[in-house]
Amino acid sequence: MITTQQLSKKCELLDPIQRETVAEFIDFLIVRHQKPTSDKKAILLQTSVWDEESLRQVQEAQQAVNTWKPPVF
């Protein structure tokens, strides 16, 4: 079994982008073993770099797109 110290030493050999990928994978593994949730927003906030502000901006953009009126031909 690998210790956290061994894992840390391996991570030190990676470049910053690779370390970010490892961190995201660890987050994925953690979430995968948590209690399932049907709340998609909660899933996004737990598994990615999305934060409340990012989600708010996406929701605002979605609402704006939904108000667009297509041209009538």
C-alpha positions in Angstrom: 0.0 0.0 0.0 1.3 3.4 -0.9 1.7 6.0 1.8 0.7 9.6 1.5 4.4 10.4 1.8 5.3 8.2 -1.2 2.4 9.7 -3.1 3.6 13.2 -2.3 7.1 12.4 -3.5 5.7 11.1 -6.8 3.6 14.2 -7.2 6.7 16.4 -6.7 8.1 14.9 -9.9 5.2 16.1 -12.0 4.8 19.4 -13.7 2.0 21.8 -12.5 -0.5 20.7 -15.1 0.1 17.0 -14.3 -0.3 17.8 -10.6 -3.6 19.5 -11.3 -4.8 16.4 -13.3 -3.9 14.2 -10.3 -5.7 16.5 -7.9 -8.8 16.4 -10.1 -8.7 12.6 -10.3 -8.4 12.4 -6.5 -11.4 14.6 -6.2 -13.3 12.3 -8.6 -12.4 9.3 -6.6 -13.5 10.9 -3.4 -16.8 12.0 -4.8 -17.4 8.5 -6.3 -17.3 7.0 -2.9 -19.6 9.5 -1.3 -23.3 9.2 -0.9 -25.0 9.6 -4.3 -26.9 12.8 -4.9 -29.3 13.9 -7.6 -28.4 17.5 -7.1 -26.4 18.3 -10.3 -25.1 21.6 -8.9 -23.7 19.8 -5.8 -22.0 17.3 -8.0 -20.4 20.0 -10.1 -19.2 21.8 -7.0 -17.7 18.7 -5.6 -16.0 17.3 -8.7 -14.5 20.2 -10.6 -13.1 23.7 -10.5 -16.6 25.2 -10.7 -17.6 27.5 -8.0 -20.8 29.3 -7.1 -19.8 32.4 -9.1 -19.0 30.3 -12.2 -22.3 28.5 -12.0 -24.2 31.8 -11.5 -22.6 33.1 -14.7 -23.6 30.0 -16.7 -27.1 30.2 -15.4 -27.4 33.9 -16.4 -26.1 33.1 -19.8 -28.6 30.2 -20.1 -31.5 32.5 -19.1 -30.3 35.1 -21.6 -30.2 32.5 -24.4 -33.7 31.3 -23.5 -35.1 34.8 -24.1 -33.7 35.1 -27.6 -36.4 35.3 -30.3 -35.6 33.6 -33.6 -36.2 35.7 -36.7 -39.5 35.0 -38.4 -39.3 34.3 -42.1 
